[in-house]
Amino acid sequence: MVATYDVTRGPASTRALVVAAPRGWMVSGGRFQPMPPAMLANERDQFYLYDVMRLVPLRAPGVKLTPVAPDSLGQPGFRAEQPGRPPVELFFEAAGRLAHLRVQVQDPSGGAPVRQDAWLSGVIEAGGVRWPRELRLTVNGAPYFDLTLRSFRVLPRVDDPRLSGAP
């Protein structure tokens, strides 16, 4: 689950996205609305990208890592391939911190897959988890989404029995 709100409108504008494959919901005002199939496919790709950003899943059996050419900033990287998931290219700054990811994702409107780059900077920490403070997404090279985290918290896993009330 990811919940965000427009800082100019405050917490009352909170919108959450819940993905519990093979289903997904948009949550607003306490109401669950099923995601359209193309949006769900895109959100599954996005949630997978967030998972890969943790780096831990790259140690799983069956994950193949291969070197790739440096990105446009000259940052070294590698390609991670996991069965059933889109390949992701990860690039690291000189200090070893993940700085850039590149992946093909399903277009949320149902079109052809698109190239998405995620540019990461800064650090925020909660519950023992370090996460990028800034996330800038581009789609096919064009600006798409900028996010700056002011705070974040770590919630229970989706398969946690405390979350069994979801539709």
Summary of the structure (lengths in Angstrom):
residues: 167
radius of gyration: 16.4
end to end distance: 13.6
largest distance: 47.1
contacts: 403
relative contact order: 0.12
helix: 16%
strand: 41%
